[in-house]
């Protein structure tokens, strides 16, 4: 597509999606585990493992975008510049992966039994340790979710990205897609594990709240960009927003992000309150798939619409005008 951002490729976009969804999935999995315990152990463990896979695959995709990917794996270089958001993000994601794996080990029957053979007394510490690490993991997950937006916000000269509203949008979207991933896992385990009605309702309420909040943040982001284009920065911001709502990317924005990614999960969550459990599960599954499709599309179109401002040409235009 002509006139769109071409510096960042598809790999960072997919990383932003997978990283955010993985972080959100861990948070949602901990809600299920803290409320249901043994009743939904399988759902919680698989959701946490899925979160780990999302983070690891996302990082590998981000490294593949580098000119020399192997240099990105050199920890002493990538993790030592403490004036860079990349460094903070690398440490946060690394810590999140470690904690997520430890939580999965504590919650898994086979893995905890295996550790108990080496560490006597570990089995007695598992419940308390899982909860402590779970709380730490939730905090790290929220940081990772926010970081996916901060990473873009820190890129210079792109008005659509250079706003604190972007980390807010990506954080809410990460939690939304994370809940969706857990709902998909819960649907797969529905015959083996019976999630309590209260927990299922909490997830549906979370979907409704997150969708409404995401719509509000998205609307605020776009309306703040569609102002008077009296500077080069404002002009680039307005052009980026215009591309999303009425330009080349409008079909993807309105069709996949708004309709499929937000409206469909909202309707599905509301219907889940009034339908019988079996139909409610299928309805939630459809909404969850829609949320993931919309969340992934959102990252791609935000990156594609991120046009660079040209202050030099803007200043020339002002002088000529």
One Martini backbone bead per residue (centre of mass of N, CA, C, O) as a GRO file, in nm:
protein
  321
    1UNK     BB    1   0.093   0.038   0.025
    2UNK     BB    2   0.074   0.357  -0.030
    3UNK     BB    3   0.201   0.585   0.218
    4UNK     BB    4   0.320   0.392   0.421
    5UNK     BB    5   0.474   0.243   0.662
    6UNK     BB    6   0.820   0.071   0.613
    7UNK     BB    7   1.026   0.024   0.849
    8UNK     BB    8   0.820  -0.154   0.980
    9UNK     BB    9   0.732  -0.470   1.001
   10UNK     BB   10   0.559  -0.764   1.082
   11UNK     BB   11   0.714  -0.860   1.332
   12UNK     BB   12   0.655  -0.633   1.541
   13UNK     BB   13   0.348  -0.660   1.527
   14UNK     BB   14   0.339  -0.954   1.632
   15UNK     BB   15   0.483  -0.897   1.895
   16UNK     BB   16   0.279  -0.697   2.015
   17UNK     BB   17   0.057  -0.908   2.023
   18UNK     BB   18   0.186  -1.152   2.172
   19UNK     BB   19   0.291  -1.003   2.419
   20UNK     BB   20   0.019  -0.891   2.514
   21UNK     BB   21  -0.144  -1.156   2.522
   22UNK     BB   22   0.041  -1.308   2.717
   23UNK     BB   23   0.010  -1.112   2.952
   24UNK     BB   24  -0.302  -1.126   2.971
   25UNK     BB   25  -0.326  -1.435   3.011
   26UNK     BB   26  -0.192  -1.450   3.285
   27UNK     BB   27  -0.389  -1.277   3.439
   28UNK     BB   28  -0.640  -1.454   3.375
   29UNK     BB   29  -0.524  -1.723   3.488
   30UNK     BB   30  -0.505  -1.622   3.784
   31UNK     BB   31  -0.802  -1.583   3.829
   32UNK     BB   32  -0.876  -1.877   3.789
   33UNK     BB   33  -0.683  -2.004   4.001
   34UNK     BB   34  -0.766  -1.841   4.258
   35UNK     BB   35  -1.073  -1.941   4.236
   36UNK     BB   36  -1.047  -2.267   4.149
   37UNK     BB   37  -0.791  -2.424   4.133
   38UNK     BB   38  -0.817  -2.758   4.085
   39UNK     BB   39  -1.063  -2.741   3.886
   40UNK     BB   40  -0.854  -2.543   3.679
   41UNK     BB   41  -0.559  -2.635   3.626
   42UNK     BB   42  -0.535  -2.688   3.320
   43UNK     BB   43  -0.619  -2.410   3.220
   44UNK     BB   44  -0.398  -2.249   3.369
   45UNK     BB   45  -0.144  -2.391   3.264
   46UNK     BB   46  -0.193  -2.359   2.958
   47UNK     BB   47  -0.215  -2.050   2.966
   48UNK     BB   48   0.071  -1.998   3.070
   49UNK     BB   49   0.219  -2.145   2.842
   50UNK     BB   50   0.100  -1.966   2.619
   51UNK     BB   51   0.231  -1.708   2.726
   52UNK     BB   52   0.522  -1.798   2.687
   53UNK     BB   53   0.509  -1.850   2.384
   54UNK     BB   54   0.432  -1.565   2.301
   55UNK     BB   55   0.686  -1.422   2.409
   56UNK     BB   56   0.905  -1.585   2.263
   57UNK     BB   57   0.805  -1.554   1.971
   58UNK     BB   58   0.803  -1.246   1.974
   59UNK     BB   59   1.108  -1.209   2.022
   60UNK     BB   60   1.203  -1.360   1.770
   61UNK     BB   61   1.066  -1.166   1.572
   62UNK     BB   62   1.219  -0.913   1.663
   63UNK     BB   63   1.505  -1.023   1.601
   64UNK     BB   64   1.449  -1.074   1.289
   65UNK     BB   65   1.443  -0.754   1.227
   66UNK     BB   66   1.723  -0.742   1.255
   67UNK     BB   67   2.013  -0.717   1.087
   68UNK     BB   68   2.155  -0.876   1.349
   69UNK     BB   69   2.012  -1.107   1.538
   70UNK     BB   70   2.248  -1.227   1.715
   71UNK     BB   71   2.307  -0.962   1.872
   72UNK     BB   72   2.032  -0.962   2.033
   73UNK     BB   73   2.134  -1.225   2.210
   74UNK     BB   74   2.337  -1.040   2.356
   75UNK     BB   75   2.291  -0.965   2.673
   76UNK     BB   76   2.526  -0.752   2.740
   77UNK     BB   77   2.401  -0.553   2.522
   78UNK     BB   78   2.079  -0.550   2.551
   79UNK     BB   79   2.098  -0.516   2.900
   80UNK     BB   80   2.296  -0.233   2.957
   81UNK     BB   81   2.111   0.012   2.855
   82UNK     BB   82   1.962   0.230   3.099
   83UNK     BB   83   1.847   0.456   2.869
   84UNK     BB   84   1.663   0.230   2.747
   85UNK     BB   85   1.362   0.086   2.665
   86UNK     BB   86   1.475  -0.181   2.559
   87UNK     BB   87   1.606  -0.268   2.824
   88UNK     BB   88   1.362  -0.268   3.006
   89UNK     BB   89   1.197  -0.461   2.830
   90UNK     BB   90   1.390  -0.702   2.834
   91UNK     BB   91   1.379  -0.749   3.141
   92UNK     BB   92   1.074  -0.782   3.172
   93UNK     BB   93   1.037  -1.020   2.978
   94UNK     BB   94   1.240  -1.208   3.107
   95UNK     BB   95   1.107  -1.215   3.389
   96UNK     BB   96   0.831  -1.315   3.293
   97UNK     BB   97   0.918  -1.587   3.179
   98UNK     BB   98   1.035  -1.701   3.438
   99UNK     BB   99   0.781  -1.675   3.618
  100UNK     BB  100   0.583  -1.830   3.438
  101UNK     BB  101   0.736  -2.099   3.453
  102UNK     BB  102   0.727  -2.132   3.761
  103UNK     BB  103   0.422  -2.139   3.782
  104UNK     BB  104   0.379  -2.389   3.602
  105UNK     BB  105   0.542  -2.579   3.784
  106UNK     BB  106   0.366  -2.544   4.041
  107UNK     BB  107   0.082  -2.626   3.900
  108UNK     BB  108   0.200  -2.880   3.802
  109UNK     BB  109   0.200  -3.205   3.881
  110UNK     BB  110   0.455  -3.325   3.743
  111UNK     BB  111   0.656  -3.093   3.793
  112UNK     BB  112   0.631  -3.083   4.106
  113UNK     BB  113   0.710  -3.382   4.150
  114UNK     BB  114   0.992  -3.360   4.024
  115UNK     BB  115   1.103  -3.142   4.219
  116UNK     BB  116   1.053  -3.305   4.485
  117UNK     BB  117   1.287  -3.513   4.432
  118UNK     BB  118   1.508  -3.281   4.477
  119UNK     BB  119   1.307  -3.103   4.666
  120UNK     BB  120   1.253  -3.118   4.980
  121UNK     BB  121   0.936  -2.969   5.050
  122UNK     BB  122   0.804  -2.845   4.793
  123UNK     BB  123   0.507  -2.941   4.804
  124UNK     BB  124   0.433  -2.759   5.058
  125UNK     BB  125   0.504  -2.477   4.892
  126UNK     BB  126   0.328  -2.452   4.635
  127UNK     BB  127   0.077  -2.279   4.702
  128UNK     BB  128   0.232  -2.026   4.803
  129UNK     BB  129   0.430  -1.993   4.564
  130UNK     BB  130   0.219  -1.961   4.339
  131UNK     BB  131   0.091  -1.699   4.453
  132UNK     BB  132   0.338  -1.519   4.465
  133UNK     BB  133   0.424  -1.554   4.167
  134UNK     BB  134   0.152  -1.463   4.052
  135UNK     BB  135   0.165  -1.169   4.147
  136UNK     BB  136   0.429  -1.101   4.008
  137UNK     BB  137   0.330  -1.180   3.722
  138UNK     BB  138   0.108  -0.969   3.699
  139UNK     BB  139   0.291  -0.722   3.716
  140UNK     BB  140   0.464  -0.802   3.469
  141UNK     BB  141   0.232  -0.823   3.266
  142UNK     BB  142   0.149  -0.524   3.278
  143UNK     BB  143   0.425  -0.418   3.184
  144UNK     BB  144   0.433  -0.561   2.911
  145UNK     BB  145   0.175  -0.439   2.797
  146UNK     BB  146   0.275  -0.144   2.813
  147UNK     BB  147   0.546  -0.176   2.652
  148UNK     BB  148   0.428  -0.219   2.366
  149UNK     BB  149   0.358   0.092   2.357
  150UNK     BB  150   0.627   0.227   2.444
  151UNK     BB  151   0.798   0.134   2.208
  152UNK     BB  152   0.648   0.318   2.005
  153UNK     BB  153   0.652   0.592   2.158
  154UNK     BB  154   0.983   0.610   2.144
  155UNK     BB  155   0.955   0.670   1.855
  156UNK     BB  156   1.061   0.906   1.651
  157UNK     BB  157   0.844   1.111   1.448
  158UNK     BB  158   0.549   0.969   1.545
  159UNK     BB  159   0.251   1.091   1.631
  160UNK     BB  160   0.071   0.832   1.665
  161UNK     BB  161   0.283   0.720   1.890
  162UNK     BB  162   0.350   1.003   2.055
  163UNK     BB  163   0.151   0.876   2.298
  164UNK     BB  164   0.006   0.772   2.600
  165UNK     BB  165  -0.242   0.630   2.461
  166UNK     BB  166  -0.102   0.379   2.344
  167UNK     BB  167  -0.037   0.216   2.602
  168UNK     BB  168  -0.330   0.209   2.689
  169UNK     BB  169  -0.442   0.058   2.446
  170UNK     BB  170  -0.249  -0.195   2.459
  171UNK     BB  171  -0.324  -0.283   2.745
  172UNK     BB  172  -0.624  -0.334   2.703
  173UNK     BB  173  -0.589  -0.526   2.460
  174UNK     BB  174  -0.418  -0.736   2.608
  175UNK     BB  175  -0.636  -0.818   2.813
  176UNK     BB  176  -0.851  -0.894   2.610
  177UNK     BB  177  -0.684  -1.117   2.456
  178UNK     BB  178  -0.615  -1.280   2.710
  179UNK     BB  179  -0.900  -1.364   2.782
  180UNK     BB  180  -0.951  -1.502   2.514
  181UNK     BB  181  -0.739  -1.725   2.541
  182UNK     BB  182  -0.861  -1.850   2.799
  183UNK     BB  183  -1.138  -1.915   2.673
  184UNK     BB  184  -1.028  -2.118   2.471
  185UNK     BB  185  -0.906  -2.313   2.676
  186UNK     BB  186  -1.170  -2.362   2.836
  187UNK     BB  187  -1.321  -2.489   2.599
  188UNK     BB  188  -1.131  -2.734   2.565
  189UNK     BB  189  -1.179  -2.813   2.894
  190UNK     BB  190  -1.494  -2.848   2.947
  191UNK     BB  191  -1.502  -3.176   2.991
  192UNK     BB  192  -1.285  -3.179   3.240
  193UNK     BB  193  -1.369  -2.879   3.333
  194UNK     BB  194  -1.552  -2.684   3.584
  195UNK     BB  195  -1.629  -2.377   3.563
  196UNK     BB  196  -1.733  -2.143   3.742
  197UNK     BB  197  -1.981  -1.917   3.715
  198UNK     BB  198  -1.838  -1.679   3.848
  199UNK     BB  199  -1.580  -1.678   3.673
  200UNK     BB  200  -1.719  -1.653   3.399
  201UNK     BB  201  -1.849  -1.380   3.466
  202UNK     BB  202  -1.592  -1.223   3.513
  203UNK     BB  203  -1.485  -1.252   3.224
  204UNK     BB  204  -1.726  -1.113   3.087
  205UNK     BB  205  -1.704  -0.845   3.237
  206UNK     BB  206  -1.419  -0.787   3.138
  207UNK     BB  207  -1.490  -0.768   2.842
  208UNK     BB  208  -1.685  -0.532   2.857
  209UNK     BB  209  -1.493  -0.328   2.995
  210UNK     BB  210  -1.257  -0.344   2.786
  211UNK     BB  211  -1.413  -0.263   2.532
  212UNK     BB  212  -1.512   0.011   2.628
  213UNK     BB  213  -1.231   0.123   2.693
  214UNK     BB  214  -1.106   0.083   2.412
  215UNK     BB  215  -1.302   0.264   2.261
  216UNK     BB  216  -1.234   0.523   2.419
  217UNK     BB  217  -0.927   0.536   2.359
  218UNK     BB  218  -0.947   0.525   2.051
  219UNK     BB  219  -1.120   0.779   2.017
  220UNK     BB  220  -0.923   0.973   2.159
  221UNK     BB  221  -0.682   0.930   1.975
  222UNK     BB  222  -0.816   1.018   1.702
  223UNK     BB  223  -0.933   1.299   1.787
  224UNK     BB  224  -0.649   1.418   1.865
  225UNK     BB  225  -0.545   1.399   1.556
  226UNK     BB  226  -0.813   1.553   1.424
  227UNK     BB  227  -0.695   1.836   1.380
  228UNK     BB  228  -0.517   2.099   1.329
  229UNK     BB  229  -0.275   2.139   1.053
  230UNK     BB  230  -0.025   2.368   1.160
  231UNK     BB  231   0.180   2.131   1.155
  232UNK     BB  232   0.375   1.868   1.085
  233UNK     BB  233   0.278   1.694   1.317
  234UNK     BB  234  -0.030   1.738   1.281
  235UNK     BB  235  -0.041   1.640   0.988
  236UNK     BB  236   0.057   1.348   1.041
  237UNK     BB  237  -0.161   1.276   1.245
  238UNK     BB  238  -0.407   1.328   1.060
  239UNK     BB  239  -0.322   1.129   0.837
  240UNK     BB  240  -0.318   0.874   1.008
  241UNK     BB  241  -0.615   0.886   1.101
  242UNK     BB  242  -0.737   0.894   0.817
  243UNK     BB  243  -0.633   0.618   0.720
  244UNK     BB  244  -0.804   0.460   0.931
  245UNK     BB  245  -1.113   0.588   0.889
  246UNK     BB  246  -1.089   0.668   0.537
  247UNK     BB  247  -0.873   0.499   0.410
  248UNK     BB  248  -0.689   0.224   0.336
  249UNK     BB  249  -0.753   0.108   0.650
  250UNK     BB  250  -1.064   0.118   0.703
  251UNK     BB  251  -1.163  -0.178   0.658
  252UNK     BB  252  -0.990  -0.290   0.895
  253UNK     BB  253  -1.090  -0.109   1.119
  254UNK     BB  254  -1.407  -0.151   1.095
  255UNK     BB  255  -1.411  -0.463   1.046
  256UNK     BB  256  -1.183  -0.596   1.247
  257UNK     BB  257  -1.169  -0.410   1.496
  258UNK     BB  258  -1.461  -0.310   1.558
  259UNK     BB  259  -1.649  -0.547   1.477
  260UNK     BB  260  -1.476  -0.809   1.551
  261UNK     BB  261  -1.293  -0.703   1.808
  262UNK     BB  262  -1.550  -0.553   1.970
  263UNK     BB  263  -1.851  -0.605   1.907
  264UNK     BB  264  -1.857  -0.916   1.917
  265UNK     BB  265  -1.755  -0.959   2.214
  266UNK     BB  266  -1.975  -0.789   2.343
  267UNK     BB  267  -2.218  -0.955   2.250
  268UNK     BB  268  -2.117  -1.231   2.356
  269UNK     BB  269  -2.105  -1.151   2.658
  270UNK     BB  270  -2.402  -1.079   2.691
  271UNK     BB  271  -2.518  -1.355   2.595
  272UNK     BB  272  -2.376  -1.534   2.818
  273UNK     BB  273  -2.581  -1.446   3.047
  274UNK     BB  274  -2.857  -1.584   2.894
  275UNK     BB  275  -2.735  -1.847   2.836
  276UNK     BB  276  -2.660  -2.150   2.829
  277UNK     BB  277  -2.370  -2.301   2.895
  278UNK     BB  278  -2.314  -2.427   2.615
  279UNK     BB  279  -2.380  -2.174   2.442
  280UNK     BB  280  -2.195  -1.981   2.598
  281UNK     BB  281  -1.928  -2.114   2.513
  282UNK     BB  282  -1.956  -2.063   2.209
  283UNK     BB  283  -1.994  -1.758   2.226
  284UNK     BB  284  -1.722  -1.699   2.365
  285UNK     BB  285  -1.545  -1.816   2.142
  286UNK     BB  286  -1.624  -1.621   1.919
  287UNK     BB  287  -1.542  -1.364   2.071
  288UNK     BB  288  -1.243  -1.443   2.117
  289UNK     BB  289  -1.159  -1.463   1.822
  290UNK     BB  290  -1.233  -1.173   1.752
  291UNK     BB  291  -1.037  -1.035   1.953
  292UNK     BB  292  -0.774  -1.148   1.822
  293UNK     BB  293  -0.811  -1.035   1.542
  294UNK     BB  294  -0.836  -0.736   1.628
  295UNK     BB  295  -0.567  -0.711   1.789
  296UNK     BB  296  -0.379  -0.776   1.552
  297UNK     BB  297  -0.478  -0.559   1.353
  298UNK     BB  298  -0.417  -0.311   1.524
  299UNK     BB  299  -0.107  -0.330   1.512
  300UNK     BB  300  -0.073  -0.315   1.205
  301UNK     BB  301  -0.222  -0.038   1.149
  302UNK     BB  302  -0.057   0.137   1.341
  303UNK     BB  303   0.208   0.095   1.194
  304UNK     BB  304   0.124   0.174   0.902
  305UNK     BB  305   0.012   0.474   1.005
  306UNK     BB  306   0.312   0.564   1.094
  307UNK     BB  307   0.391   0.868   1.021
  308UNK     BB  308   0.632   1.087   0.941
  309UNK     BB  309   0.758   1.377   1.035
  310UNK     BB  310   0.840   1.700   0.854
  311UNK     BB  311   0.978   1.982   0.974
  312UNK     BB  312   1.111   2.109   0.728
  313UNK     BB  313   0.867   2.111   0.533
  314UNK     BB  314   0.685   2.260   0.730
  315UNK     BB  315   0.849   2.524   0.744
  316UNK     BB  316   0.838   2.586   0.442
  317UNK     BB  317   0.530   2.602   0.420
  318UNK     BB  318   0.499   2.842   0.613
  319UNK     BB  319   0.673   3.045   0.452
  320UNK     BB  320   0.511   3.022   0.181
  321UNK     BB  321   0.229   3.092   0.324
   0.00000   0.00000   0.00000
